[in-house]
């Protein structure tokens, strides 16, 4: 499992269009927004047919997105249990 949390920046007037674009990106879940601060908080989780990296790139390239900040990233790759 791979998951990332991002803060997406956009102008308040563009929020409706940006939010609709984000909803179409695989693995994206919206958690909140503040038009006053110009930010939208999302998480992205990988799944069949897409990766977190692909979805982060799609978010960054979505229309009217001014920028993004990765706030958190987690992967369980390499955490296999070993017998002692």
RALIN-V788002 format. One record per residue. N is the residue number from 1. PSI is psi as a letter, one per 30 degrees, with the letter a starting at -180 (NA if undefined). OMEGA is omega in degrees with one decimal (none if undefined). NEAR is the number of other C-alpha atoms within 10 Angstrom. Layout:
N/PSI/OMEGA/NEAR ; N/PSI/OMEGA/NEAR
//
This chain:
1/k/173.6/11 ; 2/k/-179.9/15 ; 3/k/177.5/18 ; 4/k/175.2/20 ; 5/k/-176.8/21 ; 6/l/168.4/21 ; 7/j/-178.5/19 ; 8/k/-179.5/22 ; 9/k/177.9/23 ; 10/l/174.6/23 ; 11/k/-178.1/15 ; 12/e/-179.5/15 ; 13/f/-178.4/11 ; 14/f/-175.5/14 ; 15/e/-178.6/20 ; 16/e/-180.0/9 ; 17/e/179.9/14 ; 18/e/-179.5/21 ; 19/e/177.3/17 ; 20/e/178.3/11 ; 21/e/-179.8/16 ; 22/e/-179.3/23 ; 23/f/-178.0/14 ; 24/f/-177.3/12 ; 25/k/-178.1/17 ; 26/k/175.7/21 ; 27/f/-177.1/21 ; 28/k/173.3/22 ; 29/k/180.0/16 ; 30/k/-177.4/15 ; 31/f/179.8/10 ; 32/l/178.6/10 ; 33/l/175.5/18 ; 34/j/178.7/13 ; 35/e/179.5/14 ; 36/e/-179.1/8 ; 37/f/179.6/11 ; 38/h/-176.4/17 ; 39/k/177.8/22 ; 40/k/-179.3/21 ; 41/k/179.9/18 ; 42/l/165.2/22 ; 43/l/176.9/20 ; 44/k/176.7/23 ; 45/k/-179.8/20 ; 46/l/-179.7/19 ; 47/a/-179.4/12 ; 48/j/175.2/7 ; 49/f/176.5/6 ; 50/l/177.2/13 ; 51/l/176.9/17 ; 52/e/-179.8/21 ; 53/e/178.3/15 ; 54/e/-178.0/13 ; 55/e/176.5/20 ; 56/e/177.6/22 ; 57/e/179.0/10 ; 58/e/177.3/16 ; 59/e/-178.3/25 ; 60/e/-178.8/17 ; 61/f/-179.8/12 ; 62/k/-179.1/18 ; 63/k/175.5/14 ; 64/g/171.4/16 ; 65/k/-178.1/21 ; 66/f/-179.6/14 ; 67/l/177.3/14 ; 68/l/176.2/17 ; 69/k/174.3/12 ; 70/j/-177.0/13 ; 71/f/-176.0/12 ; 72/k/175.0/11 ; 73/k/180.0/14 ; 74/k/171.4/11 ; 75/k/175.7/11 ; 76/g/176.4/9 ; 77/k/-179.9/8 ; 78/g/-179.5/6 ; 79/g/-179.8/7 ; 80/k/178.7/7 ; 81/k/175.8/6 ; 82/k/178.6/5 ; 83/k/179.0/4 ; 84/NA/none/3
//
